[in-house]
Amino acid sequence: MAGLNAEKDVNPSSQPSAEKTLADFDPQKKPKRNKFAFACAILASMTSILLGYDTQVEILAGTLNIYSLVGSAAAGRTSDWIGRRYTIVMAGGIFFVGALLMGFATNYAFLMVGRFVAGVGVGYALMIAPVYTAEVSPASSRGFLTSFPEVFINAGILLGYVSNFAFSKLPANLSWRFMLGIGAIPSVFLAMMVLAMPESPRWLVLQGRLGDAKRVLDKTSDSKEESQARLADIKEAAGIPQECNDDVVQMTKKSHGEGVWRELLLHPTPSVRHILVCAIGIHFFQQASGIDAVVLYSPRIFEKAGIKSDTDKLLATVAVGFVKTIFILVATFLLDRIGRRPLLLSSVAGMVFSLATLGFSLTIIDHSHERLTWAVALCIAMVLLYVATFSIGMGPITWVYSSEIFPLRLRAQGASMGVAVNRVTSGVISTTFISLYKGITIGGAFFLFAAIAAVAWTFFFTCLPETQGRTLEDMEILFGHFIKWRSALKEAKLKDANAKAKANANGAETQSKAQIQLPTSSVAITSA
């Protein structure tokens, strides 16, 4: 009887295991996109509207980019010191002061002082928005959320078009003041709303505030398990032992950005050197391939193509803005599904084709003594195709990629270097384009941009690894081998597979031992 009771006691123990196994066959539900992380990304990225709006109302388009260089260079160290959230607030505050100075300017020198202050604020916003968004977002939707700055830059451009039209009916002495000064209004609201956002969990861990970081990760992760895994990865990257679970820990390592420039530029590891080259390269090629020349000077391009009517030129320019908006929105949904590399490479290939064809059609028009309708139509089509292919890949991916590849300790200041290169290149292109096409013809200028885009495609294909789906703390393993990154990635995958197989074997061995010991206890009970 005792033996029977023992059997009854032992057999049910296997039943829950069977039930658990059956439950495992249920299809796994795809986690919903985290709404809190989505809201944080929207608020942080809205600061990019300031760049788009201010670019359109700037008569000397390149000066904004030169001025924003100061802000983007300083933003990295600032965000390491006071945090990502307060740096966004600071960006809004600086732009607010600049917009007021421009709106109330009494002379040209006063106006340029306001432009400089506003430019510094734009530089801060450009650097900090993608970094904050990347650090808050879960890996499953990081590409989608980190592409928002590019979306809002374009929204700002459209707002600039609207404000130009709305205020053009006012007297000349008032219209430009309203156009420049009205930018102060959104900057105030943005700064106030950002205060309701949480701080970046990565920055909190660097300050030793593990309790606060855990609460933010719980809100911005797709599941509790992912939150715990993200915290463990961040702790490892920050040099905090995994067994340390205190809410506040004393940090002995650098936590305010000290010594980062030395590690980035003077004594970089092979992986950091590779990361820096990729970040600077993608920012350089984004602007050197001529996007500002097309967007800012599209009316001149259409005029050169033979469109003389102001109304027709305006309609064509609006079409450029509309296409850019549509394809940026499409890109945001593709980044986490297709991946960075396929989207980037197909985007740049389309840019090479459209730029070369645009150069060809403009050259034909230049050498023709009569209006060629097919060439004019081809010009318009190629401008729209170029903007579409840029917006679906190169535009948003530049911000996504450069904000996610740097190690935690170097991310803010490394990203600021990329943005600084972006602004310098943009300023050079936008201020020299007219002189360039006068020197080598407008067709020649676009052939040059096509050649630069072809070099960019080669660089991206050989040097940039895929980052889709990886956590920020798992990025460094991809870099350090430049053109040999594929073989290094295969080795890393093989090591991971071997480690998992070993862990599974150990687990199976432990389970087997437990099952062997089970009948022994049964016999002991029976004999009793």
N, C-alpha and C positions, 0 to 999 in steps of 0.2 A: 504493500500500500504506500509505504514511504517512497519506494522506487517509482510508483505511478505518479505520486505527487511531485516527485522531483522532475519526471518527464514533463508534467503539465507546467511546472514552473519554468523549465528550460525552453520548451517549444514556443510559447508565446513570445519569447524574446526575439525570435527571428521574424515575427509577423510585422512589427513596425518597419523593419528593414525592407521587407517586400513592398509595403505600402509606399515607402520613400522612393524605392526604385521605380514604381509605377508612376509616381508623380513627376519623376525626372523626364518621362516621355512627353509631358505636356509641352507644347511649343512655347518658347521663351518670348515674352512680350518685350517689344522694343520700348526702351524708356522714353517717356515724353520729354520734349525739350524743356530744360529748366527755365521757368518763367522769371525767377529772381535774377539769374545770371543774364537773361535776355534784357531785363529792365536796366540792369547795371551797364551793360554794353551799349544800350541805346543812349543813356544819359551821358556816358563818357564820350561816346563818338559824336554827339551833337556839337561838341566844341569845334569839330572840323568844319561846321557850317561857316565859321568865321573866316577861314581861309578862302573857301569858295566865293563867299559874298564879297570879301575885300579884294579878291583878284579882279573881279569884274568892274568894280568902281575905281580901280587904280588906273590912272592915265599912263603912268610909266610903269608898266606891268612888272618889270624885273626888280624894281626897288623893294617891293614887298618881300620877295624871296631872299634878297640880300639881308634885309633887316631881320627876317625870321631866323636867319642863321644863328644870330646871337642867342635867341630863346631856345632853339633846339639844342645848341651846344651846352647851354647851362642847365637844361631841364633834367638831364640824367643825374647829375650830382645832387640837384635840388630834390628830386623824387627819392633818392636814396637817403637823404637827410630828414625831410619832413614827411615823407610818405607819398604814395601815388595820388590819393584822394585830395589832399591839400594842395598838391601841385596842380591838379585840374582847376581847383578853386582859384589858385594864384593866376593861372592862365586867363581865366575869365575876368579877374580883377584888373590885370594889366591891359587887356584889350578894352575894357570899359573906359579906363583912363585915356587910352589912345584915341578911342572913338570920340570922346568928349572934346579932347584937344583939337581934333580935326574939325568937328562940327562948329567950334567957336573960334577957329583960326582967324587971325586978323591980317595975316600976310603969308607969303609962300614959305618963308623959313619956319613960321609957326606950324604951318600945315605939315611940313616935312618932319618936324619933331613929333607930331601926333602920329604920322605914318610909321616912324621908327618905333615908338612905344607900342602901337598896335601890332606891328610886325613881330616884336619880341613875344607878345602874347600868343600870336599865331604859331610861332616856333615852339613854344611850350606845349600848346594844344596838340600839334602834329606829332610830337614825340610821345607824349604821355598817354593819349587815348588808346592807341593799339597795344601798348605795353600793359596798361591796367586791364584792358579787356582780355588779353591773352592769359594773364595771371588769374583772373576770376573764372574764366570759362572752363567747363569740363572738356576733356579731350574730344568727346564725340561731336561737339558743336563749336569747337574753337575757330575753325575756318570760317564758318557762317558768321559768328559774332565779331570776329576780329576784322572782317571785311567792311564793317559798318562805317569806319572813318571815311573810306572812299565813297560810300553812298552819300554821306552827309556833305562831303566836299562838293559833290555834284549838285546836291540840293541847294547849297550856298550859291553856286554859280547860277542856278535857275532863279533864286531869290534876287541875285544881282541884276539879271535881265528884267525881272518884274519891277524892281525899284527904279531902274533906269527909265523904264517906260512910264511908271506912275508919277515920278517927279519931274519928268521932262517938260510938263506943261507949266511948271512954276517959273517965276522969274529966275534968270541965270544966277543972281547972287544968293538965291535961297535953295535952288535945286541941288547943287553939289553939297551944300551944308547938310541937307536932310539925308542925302544918299550916304554920306560918310558918317554922320552922327548917329543915324538910326541903328547902327550896329551895336551901340551901347546897350540897347534894350534887351536883346536875347542873352547877352553875356551876363547880365545881372541875374536873370531867371535861371540860367544854367548853373551859375555858381551856387545859388541857393539850393537848387535841386540836388546837386552833387553832394551836399552836406548830409543828405539822407542816405547816401550810398555807404556800403561798408568799405573798410580799407582792404587793400590787396592781401590775401592770406600769405603770400610769399614774403611780402615786406614785414608782416606781423611776426612770422617765424624768425626772420633775420634779427628782429628786435627782442626775441626771446618770449614773445607773447603767444604761447601755444594755445592757451584757452580761447583767446579771441580768434585765432586762426582757425581752430576747430569749429567754432560756431559759424564762421563765414563759409567754410567748406561744406558744412552740413546743409547750408541754404543753397549753395551754388552747384552742388554735385547731383548727378542723376540718381544716386542711391546712397544709403548709409555705408555700404561696403566700399563704394568708389571714394567717398569722403575719407574713410580711414586709410585707403591705399594712397590717396593724394597726400595726406598729411605725413604718412610714413616716408614717401619719396622726398617731400620737401625737407623733412627733418634730416634725412640722409644727406641731401645736397647742402644743407646748412651746417652739417657737422654735429648734429645733436643726436645722442644715443637713442635708439628706438625704445629702450626701457624707460626713458625719461618722459613722464606724463604729467608733470607739474604744469599748472596754468601759466606760471612765469618762471623762466630760467635765466641764469646769468650767462650772457654770451661773451666768450673770450675772443672769438674771431672778429674780423672787421665787419661792421654792420651798418656803417654810414657811407660806404663807398670809398673809404680811404685805400689808396694803393691800386685802385682799379686800372688807372691809365697805364701804370707800370706793367700790370699783368696783361693788358690788352695790346700794348704797343712795344714795350721794351723787352719783356721776357715772356712772350706768349707760348703756351704749349702747342704742339702740332694741331690739336683739335680746335683750340681757340683761334689760331691763325687762319685755319680753314673757314671757320664760322665768320670771322671778321671779313675775309675776302668775299665770301658769299653775300653777306649783308651789304657791304659797300658796293659790290658789283651790281646787285639787283636794283639798288636805289639809283646808281649812276645810269644804268641802261634804261630804267623806266623813263627818265627825263631826256637822256641823250638821243632817244629814238624819235623825238620830235612832237610829243603830245601837246606841249604848250604852244608850239608854233601853229599847230592845226586848230586848237580850241580858241586861242586868243586872236589869231589872225585869219580865221576862216573867211570873214568878209573880203579880205584882200585876196585870198586864194580864189574865191569865187569870182572876184572882179578880174583877176588875171585869166581865169578860165573863160571870160567873155560875158559874164552876167553883169549888166550895167545898171539895171533897175534897183533902187534902194529897197523896194518892197520884196523883190525876188531874193536879194541878198539876205534880208532879214528872215524870210521864210526858210531859206537854206540853213542859216545859222541856228534857228530854232529847231530845225530837224536834227542838226548835230547834237544839240543838248538833249533832245528827246531820245535819240538812239543811245546816247551815252548812259542816260538814266535807266532805260529798259535793260540794257545788257549788263550793267553793274548789278542790278537786282537779280538777274538770271544767275550771275556768277556766285552770288552769296549762297544759293541753294545747291550749287554744284561742287563747291570746294571740299565739303566733307563726304561727298559721294564718289566723285571721280578721283580726287587727289590733287595735290599742288602741281606736281611735275607734268602730267598729261595736259592739264588745263593751261599751264604756263607755256609749254612748248607749242601746243596748237595755236595759242593766242599769238605768240611771237611769229610763228610761220605765216599766219594771216596778215600780220603787220608788214612783214617783208614783202609779201605779194602786193598788198594794197599800196604801199609806199612806192614800190618800183613802177607799178602801173600808173599811179598818179603822176610820178615824174615823167613817164613816157607821154602821157596824154597832154600834160602842160607843155612839154617840149614841142610836140606836134602843133599845138595851138600857137605857141610863140613863133614858129617858123611858117605859119600859114597866113596868107593875106586875105582870106575870107573866113567867115564864121563856119566852123565845123560842129554841127549839132551833136553828132555822135561823140566827139571828143569832149564837149561840154558835159554831156550826160555821163560820160565815163568818169570825168573829174569828180562830179557830185557823188556818183556811186562809190568811188574809191575813198573819198573823204569819209563817207558814212561807214563803209566797210572797215576802214582803219580804226575809227572811233569805236566801232562795235567789237572788233577783235582785241583792241587794247583793253576795253572795259570788262570783257568777259574773263580776262586772265591777268595780264601784266599789271593793270591798275590796282585791283584789290590784293592780289597775291604778294606784291611787294611789301605791303604793310603787314600782312599776315605772317609771311615767312620771316621777315627780319625781327619781328617781335617775339617769335617763339623759339628761335634756334640758340640764343645766347644762354650760357649757364646762369643760374639765379644770381650769383654774386656780381656778374658783369652785365646783366640784362639791360638795366636802365641806361647806363653810360654807353654801352655798345650800341643800343638802338639809337641813342642821340647822335652818335657818329654817322650812322646810316642816314638819318634825317638831315643832318648838316650837309652831307654830300648831295642829297636829293635837292635841297634848296639852292645850293651853289650852282649845280648843273641846270636847274630850272631857270635861275636868274640869268645865267649866261645865254641859254637858248632864247629866252623871251626878249632879251635886250639886243641880241645880235642877229636875229632872224632876218630883219629887213635888210641889214647890211650884207648878210650872207647871200640872200637871193639876188641882190643887185650885183654882187661880185661874181657869182657862178651860175646865174639864172635861177628862176624859181624851180624849174624842172631839175636842175642840177642839185639844188638844196634837198629835194626829196629823194633823189638817188643817193645822196650822202646819208640821209636818215635810214634808207633801206639797207645800206651797207652796214651801218652801225647796228641795226636790228638783227642782221644776219650774224654778226660777231656775237651779239647777245645770245642768240639761239644756241650757238656752239658752246658758249660759256655755261649756259644753264644746263645743257645736255650732259656736259662732261663733269661739272663740279657740284651741282646741287642735288643732294639726295632727297628722297620723298620723306615727308614728315607727318603725313596724314595718320591720325589715330594714336600717335605717340604722346605720352605725357611730356610736359616741359622738362622734367628732370631726367627723361630718358633720351634726350636729343643728342647729347655730347658724344654718345657712342657711334653716331652716324658720321661724324666728322674726324678729320685728322689725316686723311689719305688722299685728298683732292681727287684726281681722276680715278684712283683705285678704290673709291668708297664702296663700289658694288661688292668687290671681293671681301672687304672688311665687314660689310653687312651680312654676307653669307656666313662668314665665320661666327659672327655674333649670334645669328639665328641658330647655327649648329650647336653652339655652347648652350643656348637657352633650351633647345630641344633635349640635349643630353642631361641638363640639370633637371628638367621636368620628368624625364624618363627615370632618372635616379630617385627622385622624390616619390614617384608613383610606385617604383619597385620597393622602396623602404616602407611605404604605406601598406602595400600588399603583404609584405613580410610580417609586419606588425599585426595585421588583421588575421593572417594565417595562424600566428602564434596564439592569438586570443581564442580562435576557434578550436585549436588543439587542446587548450587548457579547459575548455568548457565541459567536455564529458568527464574529465577527472573529478570536477566538483560534483557532477551528477552521481558518480560512483560513490563518492564519500558520503553523500546524503543518503543513498540507498543502504549502504552498510550500516549507517547510523540507525 
